[in-house]
Amino acid sequence: TWTPDHFVDSAVLALQHTIGPDDQVILGLSGGVDSSVAALLLHRAIGPRLHGIFVDNGLLRKDEFETVLKAYEGLGLNVTGVRAAPEFYAALTGLSDPEAKRKAIGRTFIEVFDREAHKVEGAAWLAQGTIYPDVIESVSVHGSSVTIKSHHNVGGLPDDMNLKVVEPLRMLFKDEVREVGAALGLPGEILNRHPFPGPGLGIRILGDITPEKVDLLQRADAVFINLLKEHDLYSHVWQAGAMLLPVQSVGVMGDERTYERVVALRAVTSVDGMTADWAHLPYEFLAEVSNKIINQVRGINRVVYDISSKPPATIEWE
Ligand code: XMP
């Protein structure tokens, strides 16, 4: 029978057998469960010969980069944090089409990652946190003539380096990845984290992206996520976040008329993200989130809740 401990033991042996004794391995860390578990597994197998690269693309959640980098360091991982927000913002300037933004973010990520990867002497492998559903989805997406949304977390490796690819989680489902992560001592904070898209807030800011909009959305999103955690609702939804809409609406504050931005809250229940229902969060809770965002985040004067299910709506708005 499959147990996480057996999986860890046999995966560690297999990795030690496959990866040569002097080979260095590069892995892109995202702060998500999959790449973090892959890192811990590889770290157990080859120690500091695993070189994690964690890129701050300027589109992460509020304080996420610092918090997660600290967690990785606390786990003893050999990880380099790369602060590259300005590069991403530059690449995104003037872009508002969702796919164009995804491509710009993906391209910039590869450039930054590639640059860091070249600094690792003796690099022979690129490790990836690909899990079974990614394998299936990338086959079906690329096998059909229509791409609904291009996901950039599969593929995109530095090609002039001739790296071989190693994907130790390739046969695992998400719940198994979490069990393996728990067996390897991954902190609950990362283990139970909601999925978060590679392009991050870049596809939750509808239209063009500016550092000011990122700041606004980060603060609204943090209010929502922190309250979900405080009210013990976080683990009951599959994914949650806020979207910054490209419209302004009229409001009133004191005896002043305001004309500010609208944030849409999105929370869904799901098993695998392929289908999803909007989460039936309590009205009192939504009221608290709305009040807190409007009171604390100057520049947002209206909060709405997305009550669309997937299909036909998608989880992300872009
Ligand atoms: P949708 O919006 O298609 O999202 O219902 C399904 C799941 O995929 C995530 N998602 C992405 N993840 N790159 C990613 O790495 C992307 O471009 C991307 N677009 C959507 C989304 O957050 C949800 O978990």
Residues whose N, C-alpha, C, O or C-beta is under 5 A from the ligand:
A	BS01	XMP	K149 S150 H151 H152 N153 P195 F196 P197 G198 P199 G273 T314 I315 E316
